[in-house]
Amino acid sequence: MRSSLALAAAALAAVLVAAPLTAAPERTAARGMLKGLYDQHQLLYGDPDKVFPVFARLNTKVVRVNLVWGGSQGVARRRPANATDPADPAYEWGVYDRLAVHAGRHNIRMVLSVWGTPGWANGGKRQRVAPRNAAHLRAFMTAAARRYGGTYELEDGTRLPKVHYFLAWNEPNNPAFLHPQFRRAGRRFVMQSPRDYARICNAVVRGVRAARASQKVGCGVTGPRGNNLPRGLRPAISPIYFLRAMHAAGARGFDAYAHHPYPGRPSETPRTRLQGRVGPTAITLGNLDVLIREVTRRWGRKPIWITEYGYETRPPDRIFGVSPRLQAQYLSQSYAIARRNPRVQMFIWFLLRDERRLSGWQSGLLRANGRPKPAFTTFRRLR
């Protein structure tokens, strides 16, 4: 791990030197749309003195990172005595404090996506299982919003910059992040994850509001597709079905609906439209209007946040990748689609740098060895 990070830091430093200093912008973003990046590894475990100048060089306005609530890497590995107090000794905020300070120095806003239930809050089950009592999550979010509300000072006098945006969970229609998706009710199955998620969403909203720091909360954060098969090998719920069910379960009060409109295969361009007979089982950029209509019917004209998107490259990914040239072209097209839609206020690309393992993701603007792809320059020029 350490040798990998050292190589990454050196490669990123080389990018700073190699990147052109000036270039005419290719795109003008819709008013208010934030361009961002999501790379958990680089943000939390990379060298911030090397990584953040690269984000700045790319004209990044916002970065997304998971705020892990529980588990071995979580903030609340132990149950706090005073859960709404950000200074409770059970909380371990260090890596996020460092991130907030460096983001503030480079005038980059942050999106913190809370995820992962502590064992003490769900009966010792895995992180993907919802808390038994949503009040625990609500209290944690109050502590987080207070700590990152723009006025909190550390013992050394450092004032932590404000975190402007929070997300409630990650892809709750995906069993990897929220389980179970369905439950048996007599002789039939009913959707369970939207019910659990409505409580999660409301807890995050109420917890953040209690801090009174004028921070915004995005709910939904849906993955792009689902099979709607409770008896399948990997049951998942399609975004439209999930959206309808979370509304029926009482999800309310959030500021924006977040979605990840990934393509399903390399042949799907950003403009590819997918329409099902009953309702689309997939929502990509090509049919994002379907999701926007559903959001409008249920919650009004809420903003849409695209909080994760990307195309992998071949090489190294021979199955799901496109050529580096096509990746750059699709990035430009995707951004143009988003910026033309006045409802879309945020567009976040995944990742900055390719993951080294082939089983991971290779959608970075940089190769695993740190060399820029054509998409690096394309992203930097987007405005």
VENHUUR-V927466 format. One record per residue. N is the residue number from 1. RES is the residue in one small letter. PSI is psi in degrees with one decimal (* if undefined). Layout:
# VENHUUR-V927466
n->{N N}
res->{RES RES}
psi->{PSI PSI}
This chain:
# VENHUUR-V927466
n->{1 2 3 4 5 6 7 8 9 10 11 12 13 14 15 16 17 18 19 20 21 22 23 24 25 26 27 28 29 30 31 32 33 34 35 36 37 38 39 40 41 42 43 44 45 46 47 48 49 50 51 52 53 54 55 56 57 58 59 60 61 62 63 64 65 66 67 68 69 70 71 72 73 74 75 76 77 78 79 80 81 82 83 84 85 86 87 88 89 90 91 92 93 94 95 96 97 98 99 100 101 102 103 104 105 106 107 108 109 110 111 112 113 114 115 116 117 118 119 120 121 122 123 124 125 126 127 128 129 130 131 132 133 134 135 136 137 138 139 140 141 142 143 144 145 146 147 148 149 150 151 152 153 154 155 156 157 158 159 160 161 162 163 164 165 166 167 168 169 170 171 172 173 174 175 176 177 178 179 180 181 182 183 184 185 186 187 188 189 190 191 192 193 194 195 196 197 198 199 200 201 202 203 204 205 206 207 208 209 210 211 212 213 214 215 216 217 218 219 220 221 222 223 224 225 226 227 228 229 230 231 232 233 234 235 236 237 238 239 240 241 242 243 244 245 246 247 248 249 250 251 252 253 254 255 256 257 258 259 260 261 262 263 264 265 266 267 268 269 270 271 272 273 274 275 276 277 278 279 280 281 282 283 284 285 286 287 288 289 290 291 292 293 294 295 296 297 298 299 300 301 302 303 304 305 306 307 308 309 310 311 312 313 314 315 316 317 318 319 320 321 322 323 324 325 326 327 328 329 330 331 332 333 334 335 336 337 338 339 340 341 342 343 344 345 346 347 348 349 350 351 352 353 354 355 356 357 358 359 360 361 362 363 364 365 366 367 368 369 370 371 372 373 374 375 376 377 378 379 380 381 382 383}
res->{m r s s l a l a a a a l a a v l v a a p l t a a p e r t a a r g m l k g l y d q h q l l y g d p d k v f p v f a r l n t k v v r v n l v w g g s q g v a r r r p a n a t d p a d p a y e w g v y d r l a v h a g r h n i r m v l s v w g t p g w a n g g k r q r v a p r n a a h l r a f m t a a a r r y g g t y e l e d g t r l p k v h y f l a w n e p n n p a f l h p q f r r a g r r f v m q s p r d y a r i c n a v v r g v r a a r a s q k v g c g v t g p r g n n l p r g l r p a i s p i y f l r a m h a a g a r g f d a y a h h p y p g r p s e t p r t r l q g r v g p t a i t l g n l d v l i r e v t r r w g r k p i w i t e y g y e t r p p d r i f g v s p r l q a q y l s q s y a i a r r n p r v q m f i w f l l r d e r r l s g w q s g l l r a n g r p k p a f t t f r r l r}
psi->{-48.0 -41.2 -37.1 -43.4 -35.5 -42.8 -40.1 -43.4 -41.9 -41.6 -41.2 -38.0 -37.8 -35.8 -39.6 -37.5 -39.3 -27.7 137.2 146.9 -29.1 150.0 142.4 132.8 141.3 -24.1 151.5 116.4 154.4 148.6 126.1 -7.9 128.9 131.9 128.5 176.8 149.4 110.0 91.2 -43.3 -49.4 -39.2 -42.5 -29.3 -5.9 175.7 109.7 -28.0 -19.8 -37.7 -45.8 -35.0 -29.7 -44.9 -42.7 -41.6 -31.0 4.4 39.3 128.6 -23.6 142.9 142.8 142.5 147.3 127.1 98.2 118.8 -49.9 -174.1 -179.5 -23.9 11.4 164.3 -37.2 61.4 -31.4 151.7 124.7 151.7 -38.6 88.4 -24.5 -5.0 113.3 -15.9 5.3 132.8 -15.0 -23.1 141.6 94.5 -5.5 -50.4 -31.5 -33.3 -46.3 -43.9 -44.9 -41.8 -47.0 -37.7 -41.1 -39.8 -29.5 12.6 40.1 129.1 161.2 146.0 116.4 120.8 102.0 135.9 152.8 102.1 132.9 149.0 -32.2 -13.4 -8.3 25.6 28.9 16.0 179.8 164.6 -29.4 -6.2 131.3 154.3 147.3 -36.5 113.6 -17.0 -29.7 -43.6 -40.9 -43.7 -40.2 -41.0 -30.7 -43.1 -44.3 -44.3 -33.0 -43.5 -38.0 39.4 0.1 -3.9 -5.9 132.9 137.5 171.7 -29.1 5.4 -4.7 126.7 122.6 132.0 162.3 137.3 119.7 -23.5 139.0 148.5 143.2 99.9 -169.8 122.2 63.7 -9.9 8.0 125.5 -16.0 -21.3 -24.1 123.6 138.2 159.9 -35.7 161.0 152.5 133.6 92.3 -121.1 3.1 171.9 145.1 155.7 123.1 -39.0 -36.3 -32.9 -46.0 -38.8 -36.2 -39.6 -37.8 -48.7 -49.3 -36.7 -41.3 -45.4 -50.2 -37.2 -43.8 -41.8 -34.3 -22.8 -18.3 45.4 14.2 42.0 149.9 148.8 130.6 133.6 175.7 -83.8 38.1 145.0 164.1 -20.6 168.6 153.5 -14.2 33.2 95.2 -23.5 2.7 173.3 -30.2 77.2 132.6 157.1 132.0 150.8 -38.0 -45.0 -41.1 -45.0 -47.2 -42.2 -36.8 -32.1 -45.5 -29.9 -2.5 18.3 123.9 162.8 -2.2 164.4 -27.6 154.9 125.0 145.7 155.4 92.5 46.8 147.0 157.3 -19.7 161.0 -28.5 -11.8 113.1 168.5 -22.4 -4.3 130.9 132.4 121.6 123.8 170.9 -45.0 -35.0 149.6 132.6 -6.9 140.7 109.5 -174.1 -30.3 -27.9 33.0 -25.6 -28.3 -46.1 -41.5 -39.6 -41.7 -41.3 -43.8 -41.2 -34.1 -33.0 3.7 -166.4 60.4 147.4 156.5 129.1 122.4 99.9 7.2 130.0 153.8 165.1 133.0 161.1 150.6 115.1 161.0 -15.6 105.6 -11.0 -51.7 -1.0 155.7 171.4 153.6 -34.1 -43.2 -36.2 -45.9 -41.0 -43.3 -33.0 -46.4 -43.4 -42.6 -45.1 -38.8 -40.3 -45.7 -44.2 -22.0 -16.8 114.9 -15.5 -22.3 118.7 -7.4 139.8 110.9 124.7 144.4 110.9 179.8 -48.9 136.7 144.1 145.8 -32.9 136.2 -24.0 -10.4 -148.9 142.3 46.3 13.8 161.4 -16.8 147.6 170.5 -30.0 2.7 -4.5 136.4 142.6 169.0 -29.7 -22.2 -49.7 -39.4 -46.8 -42.2 -33.5 -16.3 136.3 *}
